[in-house]
Amino acid sequence: METGLYTFGDAGTSRVTGATVSPETRLRHLVEEIELADQVGLDVFGLGEVNRGFYSVMRNFPNERIVLGAMACAEAQSALDMTVDYVKQRKAFGGVLWDKQAVRQRLADCQTRIEAGRQLVYHAASQDAAGHDCVKEVSMVKAYCGELVNSVLYDCVQFHGGMGYMRETPVERMSRDARVQAIGGGATEVMLEEVAKRM
Ligand SMILES: Cc1cc2nc3c(=O)[nH]c(=O)nc-3n(C[C@H](O)[C@H](O)[C@H](O)COP(=O)(O)OP(=O)(O)OC[C@H]3O[C@@H](n4cnc5c(N)ncnc54)[C@H](O)[C@@H]3O)c2cc1C
């Protein structure tokens, strides 16, 4: 039996019938192919070594944590840019919000922490690219940047005021999406355990 993987979502040639079929039909044929292989006892869909799956997944952890850290910094930067634009035009109490020292200093603090997160991402990525053991560094990236994006989004919503709570503003949606950054790909506490083990 020929083995391989379909690309989900593409129309194309079915390896079952040879005809050009829709994505749905290709998916159905794939399921049928797996069931058939199972029935005849063929191990045609195994990837890597049996019972060593987690070790295969582990090899991708440094890359995953660096990418998620970079994503978190980019989300935070994007929300902060929107917020700076907003407070520079929003008038309240006789001037624009940007004129309030408390507002602009907190946003400057957000910018500083985003830059710190970004530099940590670059540092961990350079260690990984050089082939060094960087579990500690990539775990720091994941823990720090996952919390950073939530803290920055909190301030961004705050300075949008009531508008920041409304579904029509991007920061409202972004503040909900940021939540996963401290959970998915390894929760902050789990990442900090990886750091603690190496201290
Ligand atoms: C949108 C989304 C996409 C995802 N995508 C993928 C994916 O593509 N592939 C994949 O494999 N997984 C994926 N996940 C799963 C994700 O990695 C897990 O949700 C995450 O690792 C947390 O595990 P859990 O949900 O089992 O939480 P639990 O293990 O039940 O932990 C719950 C919470 O308890 C705390 N906690 C857990 N362990 C400890 C500890 N040792 N010390 C202190 N506190 C702790 C943390 O705050 C944690 O968030 C995804 C999750 C989400 C929400």
The ligand as a Gaussian input file, in Angstrom:
#p B3LYP/6-31G(d) Opt

LIG

0 1
 C       -5.651000      27.702000      22.594000
 C       -4.775000      26.563000      23.036000
 C       -3.997000      25.904000      22.099000
 C       -3.210000      24.835000      22.465000
 N       -2.475000      24.208000      21.503000
 C       -1.780000      23.096000      21.835000
 C       -1.053000      22.382000      20.830000
 O       -1.058000      22.747000      19.661000
 N       -0.368000      21.271000      21.195000
 C       -0.344000      20.835000      22.499000
 O        0.294000      19.817000      22.791000
 N       -1.009000      21.508000      23.458000
 C       -1.723000      22.608000      23.172000
 N       -2.419000      23.282000      24.146000
 C       -2.400000      22.731000      25.514000
 C       -1.541000      23.563000      26.442000
 O       -0.171000      23.315000      26.223000
 C       -1.970000      23.233000      27.886000
 O       -3.287000      23.765000      28.059000
 C       -1.017000      23.832000      28.891000
 O        0.249000      23.215000      28.846000
 C       -1.560000      23.710000      30.328000
 O       -1.886000      22.374000      30.590000
 P       -3.345000      22.003000      31.120000
 O       -4.376000      22.737000      30.296000
 O       -3.430000      20.531000      31.185000
 O       -3.416000      22.672000      32.558000
 P       -3.073000      21.972000      33.940000
 O       -1.873000      21.099000      33.826000
 O       -4.337000      21.381000      34.475000
 O       -2.686000      23.253000      34.815000
 C       -3.632000      24.284000      35.121000
 C       -2.860000      25.457000      35.679000
 O       -2.249000      25.073000      36.912000
 C       -0.980000      25.682000      37.033000
 N        0.046000      24.629000      37.106000
 C        0.149000      23.505000      36.361000
 N        1.245000      22.798000      36.691000
 C        1.841000      23.481000      37.687000
 C        3.017000      23.269000      38.449000
 N        3.803000      22.200000      38.246000
 N        3.345000      24.183000      39.394000
 C        2.561000      25.264000      39.590000
 N        1.458000      25.535000      38.881000
 C        1.094000      24.657000      37.939000
 C       -0.789000      26.547000      35.805000
 O       -1.195000      27.881000      36.106000
 C       -1.740000      25.955000      34.788000
 O       -2.206000      26.901000      33.820000
 C       -3.195000      24.393000      23.814000
 C       -3.963000      25.074000      24.774000
 C       -4.755000      26.149000      24.392000
 C       -5.595000      26.840000      25.459000

